[in-house]
Amino acid sequence: MTIDRDERIKYIDALESADKNEYQPLIDVISTNQIVSIERALNWKIIENTSGYNNVLNVLGTKLTNYRHTETEQQKSIVIIVHRKMRMHTIMQDKLLIMQINMNIM
């Protein structure tokens, strides 16, 4: 967990409260910090009138869909490349066979 410099005083105050068996301020600082970290990682802005939980679900769903689409496109590209290489290999084998046949005839 990383605490921003701007939040350092709140964090230290929360730690001191926890030393006095008052844990809620520390819980608040840590949970807020985690939400901010998740938002930064997802690279999205909060949409008005929607809960943070719904935002996270929507963003994760969209990112997962995009990832799957990208992954599918990459897999298709790989299959096409492999197919082309196999075809070229077959063509080269055929040409080699024809050359061998021609050399035996001459």
N, CA, C and O atoms as a DFTB+ gen file, in Angstrom:
424 C
 N C O
     1  1       0.854      -1.173       0.000
     2  2       0.000       0.000       0.000
     3  2       0.900       1.236       0.000
     4  3       1.887       1.304       0.732
     5  1       0.539       2.206      -0.834
     6  2       1.284       3.455      -0.912
     7  2       0.380       4.594      -0.480
     8  3      -0.753       4.719      -0.944
     9  1       0.893       5.414       0.408
    10  2       0.138       6.586       0.866
    11  2       0.718       7.819       0.184
    12  3       1.923       8.062       0.250
    13  1      -0.141       8.597      -0.472
    14  2       0.307       9.836      -1.108
    15  2       0.780      10.818      -0.044
    16  3       0.331      10.770       1.101
    17  1       1.673      11.693      -0.424
    18  2       2.184      12.696       0.516
    19  2       1.054      13.539       1.097
    20  3       1.084      13.903       2.272
    21  1       0.055      13.847       0.268
    22  2      -1.067      14.664       0.729
    23  2      -1.877      13.965       1.823
    24  3      -2.526      14.622       2.637
    25  1      -1.835      12.648       1.835
    26  2      -2.611      11.857       2.789
    27  2      -1.784      11.411       3.992
    28  3      -2.302      10.730       4.877
    29  1      -0.529      11.781       4.034
    30  2       0.382      11.291       5.071
    31  2      -0.078      11.674       6.485
    32  3      -0.045      10.847       7.396
    33  1      -0.500      12.912       6.658
    34  2      -0.925      13.372       7.993
    35  2      -2.171      12.604       8.440
    36  3      -2.265      12.189       9.595
    37  1      -3.137      12.413       7.515
    38  2      -4.339      11.624       7.848
    39  2      -3.942      10.204       8.259
    40  3      -4.478       9.648       9.217
    41  1      -3.004       9.638       7.525
    42  2      -2.569       8.264       7.801
    43  2      -1.913       8.167       9.176
    44  3      -2.213       7.253       9.944
    45  1      -1.025       9.099       9.488
    46  2      -0.357       9.087      10.796
    47  2      -1.368       9.293      11.919
    48  3      -1.301       8.624      12.951
    49  1      -2.314      10.227      11.716
    50  2      -3.368      10.435      12.718
    51  2      -4.194       9.162      12.906
    52  3      -4.559       8.809      14.027
    53  1      -4.484       8.481      11.804
    54  2      -5.264       7.246      11.884
    55  2      -4.487       6.160      12.628
    56  3      -5.068       5.400      13.402
    57  1      -3.175       6.087      12.394
    58  2      -2.347       5.115      13.121
    59  2      -2.332       5.413      14.618
    60  3      -2.398       4.504      15.446
    61  1      -2.246       6.683      14.945
    62  2      -2.272       7.065      16.361
    63  2      -3.616       6.738      16.998
    64  3      -3.675       6.328      18.157
    65  1      -4.701       6.919      16.237
    66  2      -6.033       6.545      16.742
    67  2      -6.116       5.042      16.975
    68  3      -6.708       4.586      17.953
    69  1      -5.515       4.278      16.063
    70  2      -5.531       2.818      16.197
    71  2      -4.759       2.390      17.445
    72  3      -5.113       1.406      18.095
    73  1      -3.704       3.134      17.774
    74  2      -2.965       2.839      19.013
    75  2      -3.848       3.021      20.242
    76  3      -3.594       2.428      21.290
    77  1      -4.891       3.848      20.107
    78  2      -5.826       4.105      21.212
    79  2      -7.087       3.253      21.074
    80  3      -8.117       3.556      21.677
    81  1      -7.000       2.189      20.281
    82  2      -8.106       1.253      20.034
    83  2      -9.277       1.891      19.281
    84  3     -10.409       1.418      19.392
    85  1      -9.024       2.939      18.531
    86  2     -10.032       3.547      17.646
    87  2      -9.614       3.212      16.215
    88  3      -8.775       3.894      15.627
    89  1     -10.203       2.162      15.667
    90  2      -9.743       1.620      14.393
    91  2     -10.427       2.214      13.166
    92  3      -9.885       2.125      12.065
    93  1     -11.585       2.809      13.325
    94  2     -12.338       3.288      12.172
    95  2     -11.568       4.303      11.318
    96  3     -11.615       4.198      10.093
    97  1     -10.865       5.275      11.901
    98  2     -10.101       6.201      11.046
    99  2      -9.062       5.483      10.165
   100  3      -8.877       5.852       9.006
   101  1      -8.397       4.475      10.703
   102  2      -7.415       3.721       9.916
   103  2      -8.108       2.916       8.814
   104  3      -7.627       2.840       7.683
   105  1      -9.238       2.325       9.167
   106  2     -10.008       1.577       8.170
   107  2     -10.439       2.512       7.045
   108  3     -10.364       2.147       5.872
   109  1     -10.891       3.721       7.395
   110  2     -11.317       4.691       6.384
   111  2     -10.164       5.101       5.471
   112  3     -10.324       5.165       4.253
   113  1      -9.009       5.375       6.060
   114  2      -7.844       5.786       5.259
   115  2      -7.425       4.665       4.314
   116  3      -7.176       4.909       3.134
   117  1      -7.347       3.454       4.820
   118  2      -6.908       2.324       3.995
   119  2      -7.924       2.028       2.896
   120  3      -7.539       1.812       1.747
   121  1      -9.212       2.013       3.228
   122  2     -10.218       1.711       2.205
   123  2     -10.261       2.787       1.127
   124  3     -10.377       2.477      -0.059
   125  1     -10.167       4.048       1.534
   126  2     -10.143       5.140       0.549
   127  2      -8.914       5.011      -0.339
   128  3      -8.993       5.211      -1.551
   129  1      -7.791       4.681       0.261
   130  2      -6.554       4.507      -0.497
   131  2      -6.693       3.388      -1.523
   132  3      -6.231       3.520      -2.656
   133  1      -7.323       2.299      -1.131
   134  2      -7.495       1.174      -2.043
   135  2      -8.428       1.532      -3.197
   136  3      -8.183       1.142      -4.339
   137  1      -9.496       2.273      -2.902
   138  2     -10.418       2.697      -3.959
   139  2      -9.688       3.575      -4.967
   140  3      -9.840       3.399      -6.175
   141  1      -8.901       4.513      -4.473
   142  2      -8.136       5.402      -5.359
   143  2      -7.153       4.583      -6.198
   144  3      -6.999       4.841      -7.392
   145  1      -6.493       3.609      -5.593
   146  2      -5.544       2.763      -6.329
   147  2      -6.244       1.975      -7.435
   148  3      -5.724       1.860      -8.544
   149  1      -7.408       1.441      -7.133
   150  2      -8.173       0.690      -8.137
   151  2      -8.607       1.609      -9.262
   152  3      -8.505       1.249     -10.435
   153  1      -9.091       2.796      -8.912
   154  2      -9.518       3.746      -9.938
   155  2      -8.351       4.129     -10.850
   156  3      -8.515       4.227     -12.066
   157  1      -7.183       4.343     -10.263
   158  2      -6.006       4.670     -11.079
   159  2      -5.632       3.510     -11.985
   160  3      -5.303       3.706     -13.155
   161  1      -5.684       2.302     -11.439
   162  2      -5.318       1.125     -12.228
   163  2      -6.275       0.913     -13.388
   164  3      -5.862       0.507     -14.474
   165  1      -7.555       1.187     -13.160
   166  2      -8.548       1.011     -14.212
   167  2      -8.587       2.183     -15.174
   168  3      -9.143       2.082     -16.268
   169  1      -7.989       3.302     -14.760
   170  2      -7.916       4.491     -15.602
   171  2      -9.301       4.963     -16.030
   172  3      -9.583       5.089     -17.222
   173  1     -10.163       5.223     -15.047
   174  2     -11.506       5.707     -15.356
   175  2     -11.925       6.759     -14.359
   176  3     -11.368       6.866     -13.267
   177  1     -12.935       7.549     -14.759
   178  2     -13.467       8.605     -13.899
   179  2     -14.810       8.157     -13.321
   180  3     -15.522       7.356     -13.926
   181  1     -15.142       8.681     -12.154
   182  2     -16.414       8.334     -11.521
   183  2     -17.556       8.977     -12.297
   184  3     -17.514      10.166     -12.612
   185  1     -18.572       8.182     -12.601
   186  2     -19.751       8.668     -13.301
   187  2     -20.768       9.120     -12.259
   188  3     -21.017       8.415     -11.281
   189  1     -21.348      10.286     -12.466
   190  2     -22.304      10.818     -11.487
   191  2     -23.527       9.911     -11.367
   192  3     -23.923       9.251     -12.328
   193  1     -24.109       9.890     -10.189
   194  2     -25.342       9.148      -9.885
   195  2     -25.191       7.636     -10.050
   196  3     -26.186       6.939     -10.252
   197  1     -23.996       7.133      -9.971
   198  2     -23.781       5.695     -10.028
   199  2     -22.831       5.332      -8.900
   200  3     -21.852       6.032      -8.644
   201  1     -23.131       4.235      -8.234
   202  2     -22.267       3.855      -7.114
   203  2     -20.908       3.401      -7.625
   204  3     -20.774       2.968      -8.769
   205  1     -19.913       3.506      -6.771
   206  2     -18.565       3.090      -7.137
   207  2     -18.506       1.614      -7.494
   208  3     -17.772       1.218      -8.399
   209  1     -19.280       0.799      -6.784
   210  2     -19.299      -0.636      -7.041
   211  2     -19.781      -0.922      -8.456
   212  3     -19.182      -1.727      -9.170
   213  1     -20.876      -0.256      -8.865
   214  2     -21.390      -0.452     -10.219
   215  2     -20.398       0.034     -11.260
   216  3     -20.247      -0.583     -12.314
   217  1     -19.716       1.146     -10.969
   218  2     -18.693       1.640     -11.889
   219  2     -17.601       0.604     -12.085
   220  3     -17.198       0.316     -13.212
   221  1     -17.131       0.054     -10.993
   222  2     -16.065      -0.939     -11.073
   223  2     -16.520      -2.141     -11.887
   224  3     -15.777      -2.625     -12.741
   225  1     -17.724      -2.627     -11.636
   226  2     -18.237      -3.776     -12.391
   227  2     -18.349      -3.464     -13.879
   228  3     -17.966      -4.279     -14.719
   229  1     -18.871      -2.288     -14.202
   230  2     -19.020      -1.913     -15.610
   231  2     -17.671      -1.784     -16.296
   232  3     -17.484      -2.279     -17.407
   233  1     -16.734      -1.123     -15.638
   234  2     -15.414      -0.933     -16.235
   235  2     -14.695      -2.266     -16.400
   236  3     -14.101      -2.529     -17.445
   237  1     -14.749      -3.105     -15.372
   238  2     -14.105      -4.418     -15.471
   239  2     -14.745      -5.254     -16.577
   240  3     -14.044      -5.936     -17.325
   241  1     -16.065      -5.205     -16.682
   242  2     -16.757      -5.939     -17.734
   243  2     -16.326      -5.476     -19.114
   244  3     -16.074      -6.292     -20.000
   245  1     -16.243      -4.158     -19.296
   246  2     -15.816      -3.601     -20.582
   247  2     -14.378      -3.988     -20.889
   248  3     -14.063      -4.393     -22.008
   249  1     -13.496      -3.862     -19.881
   250  2     -12.097      -4.209     -20.101
   251  2     -11.934      -5.704     -20.417
   252  3     -11.112      -6.074     -21.255
   253  1     -12.705      -6.547     -19.757
   254  2     -12.635      -7.984     -20.018
   255  2     -13.119      -8.295     -21.432
   256  3     -12.512      -9.104     -22.133
   257  1     -14.201      -7.660     -21.848
   258  2     -14.712      -7.846     -23.207
   259  2     -13.673      -7.408     -24.228
   260  3     -13.415      -8.118     -25.201
   261  1     -13.074      -6.236     -24.008
   262  2     -12.047      -5.741     -24.926
   263  2     -10.845      -6.679     -24.961
   264  3     -10.280      -6.932     -26.025
   265  1     -10.455      -7.196     -23.792
   266  2      -9.323      -8.124     -23.724
   267  2      -9.628      -9.395     -24.517
   268  3      -8.797      -9.883     -25.283
   269  1     -10.827      -9.912     -24.316
   270  2     -11.211     -11.142     -25.034
   271  2     -11.232     -10.905     -26.532
   272  3     -10.785     -11.753     -27.304
   273  1     -11.755      -9.743     -26.951
   274  2     -11.812      -9.420     -28.379
   275  2     -10.396      -9.329     -28.951
   276  3     -10.112      -9.875     -30.016
   277  1      -9.513      -8.632     -28.230
   278  2      -8.123      -8.480     -28.674
   279  2      -7.436      -9.835     -28.727
   280  3      -6.720     -10.145     -29.678
   281  1      -7.663     -10.641     -27.688
   282  2      -7.048     -11.966     -27.635
   283  2      -7.535     -12.828     -28.803
   284  3      -6.742     -13.541     -29.418
   285  1      -8.834     -12.766     -29.112
   286  2      -9.402     -13.530     -30.220
   287  2      -8.794     -13.082     -31.542
   288  3      -8.450     -13.914     -32.383
   289  1      -8.660     -11.768     -31.730
   290  2      -8.065     -11.250     -32.958
   291  2      -6.610     -11.694     -33.089
   292  3      -6.163     -12.040     -34.183
   293  1      -5.875     -11.685     -31.986
   294  2      -4.478     -12.127     -32.024
   295  2      -4.391     -13.611     -32.359
   296  3      -3.521     -14.031     -33.122
   297  1      -5.301     -14.407     -31.783
   298  2      -5.303     -15.840     -32.066
   299  2      -5.615     -16.093     -33.535
   300  3      -5.006     -16.964     -34.157
   301  1      -6.561     -15.336     -34.097
   302  2      -6.884     -15.479     -35.518
   303  2      -5.672     -15.150     -36.375
   304  3      -5.387     -15.851     -37.346
   305  1      -4.957     -14.087     -36.021
   306  2      -3.766     -13.694     -36.772
   307  2      -2.708     -14.790     -36.719
   308  3      -2.068     -15.090     -37.727
   309  1      -2.528     -15.382     -35.554
   310  2      -1.537     -16.449     -35.413
   311  2      -1.921     -17.652     -36.257
   312  3      -1.063     -18.252     -36.904
   313  1      -3.194     -18.011     -36.261
   314  2      -3.661     -19.146     -37.055
   315  2      -3.416     -18.873     -38.537
   316  3      -2.982     -19.768     -39.262
   317  1      -3.685     -17.671     -38.990
   318  2      -3.472     -17.313     -40.401
   319  2      -1.991     -17.420     -40.753
   320  3      -1.635     -17.960     -41.800
   321  1      -1.132     -16.906     -39.879
   322  2       0.321     -16.954     -40.134
   323  2       0.803     -18.401     -40.190
   324  3       1.560     -18.770     -41.088
   325  1       0.369     -19.217     -39.237
   326  2       0.780     -20.628     -39.216
   327  2       0.281     -21.331     -40.470
   328  3       1.015     -22.109     -41.079
   329  1      -0.955     -21.065     -40.859
   330  2      -1.518     -21.688     -42.065
   331  2      -0.700     -21.302     -43.297
   332  3      -0.401     -22.152     -44.136
   333  1      -0.338     -20.025     -43.408
   334  2       0.463     -19.561     -44.552
   335  2       1.836     -20.225     -44.565
   336  3       2.327     -20.618     -45.623
   337  1       2.454     -20.349     -43.398
   338  2       3.777     -20.977     -43.333
   339  2       3.692     -22.451     -43.709
   340  3       4.573     -22.971     -44.393
   341  1       2.633     -23.124     -43.263
   342  2       2.461     -24.532     -43.614
   343  2       2.245     -24.670     -45.116
   344  3       2.767     -25.591     -45.745
   345  1       1.483     -23.762     -45.679
   346  2       1.222     -23.787     -47.129
   347  2       2.521     -23.546     -47.907
   348  3       2.795     -24.227     -48.896
   349  1       3.324     -22.563     -47.449
   350  2       4.606     -22.298     -48.101
   351  2       5.518     -23.517     -48.000
   352  3       6.226     -23.851     -48.950
   353  1       5.498     -24.172     -46.858
   354  2       6.314     -25.368     -46.671
   355  2       5.890     -26.460     -47.652
   356  3       6.737     -27.120     -48.254
   357  1       4.604     -26.645     -47.809
   358  2       4.084     -27.644     -48.746
   359  2       4.488     -27.295     -50.175
   360  3       4.904     -28.166     -50.939
   361  1       4.365     -26.021     -50.532
   362  2       4.740     -25.573     -51.878
   363  2       6.230     -25.829     -52.120
   364  3       6.619     -26.302     -53.188
   365  1       7.046     -25.518     -51.134
   366  2       8.487     -25.730     -51.267
   367  2       8.810     -27.222     -51.405
   368  3       9.684     -27.603     -52.183
   369  1       8.103     -28.055     -50.650
   370  2       8.322     -29.494     -50.759
   371  2       7.938     -29.981     -52.159
   372  3       8.643     -30.793     -52.759
   373  1       6.818     -29.476     -52.667
   374  2       6.379     -29.849     -54.018
   375  2       7.411     -29.431     -55.066
   376  3       7.728     -30.201     -55.973
   377  1       7.926     -28.222     -54.940
   378  2       8.925     -27.734     -55.892
   379  2      10.198     -28.571     -55.819
   380  3      10.800     -28.884     -56.846
   381  1      10.603     -28.926     -54.619
   382  2      11.785     -29.749     -54.442
   383  2      11.581     -31.117     -55.087
   384  3      12.481     -31.639     -55.744
   385  1      10.415     -31.683     -54.902
   386  2      10.100     -32.982     -55.500
   387  2      10.140     -32.888     -57.018
   388  3      10.681     -33.771     -57.683
   389  1       9.569     -31.819     -57.567
   390  2       9.575     -31.619     -59.024
   391  2      11.018     -31.480     -59.517
   392  3      11.365     -32.025     -60.565
   393  1      11.850     -30.765     -58.781
   394  2      13.239     -30.603     -59.179
   395  2      13.966     -31.944     -59.163
   396  3      14.756     -32.242     -60.060
   397  1      13.692     -32.756     -58.132
   398  2      14.326     -34.069     -58.058
   399  2      13.898     -34.954     -59.209
   400  3      14.707     -35.669     -59.800
   401  1      12.604     -34.894     -59.521
   402  2      12.087     -35.692     -60.644
   403  2      12.746     -35.246     -61.950
   404  3      13.166     -36.080     -62.752
   405  1      12.834     -33.948     -62.160
   406  2      13.445     -33.421     -63.371
   407  2      14.916     -33.799     -63.462
   408  3      15.410     -34.073     -64.556
   409  1      15.620     -33.818     -62.349
   410  2      17.027     -34.186     -62.362
   411  2      17.208     -35.645     -62.688
   412  3      18.185     -36.017     -63.337
   413  1      16.289     -36.480     -62.251
   414  2      16.380     -37.917     -62.550
   415  2      16.062     -38.198     -63.998
   416  3      16.589     -39.149     -64.576
   417  1      15.217     -37.394     -64.587
   418  2      14.837     -37.605     -65.989
   419  2      15.994     -37.197     -66.895
   420  3      16.242     -37.850     -67.908
   421  1      16.683     -36.158     -66.553
   422  2      17.748     -35.648     -67.416
   423  2      18.925     -36.509     -67.271
   424  3      19.950     -36.267     -67.909
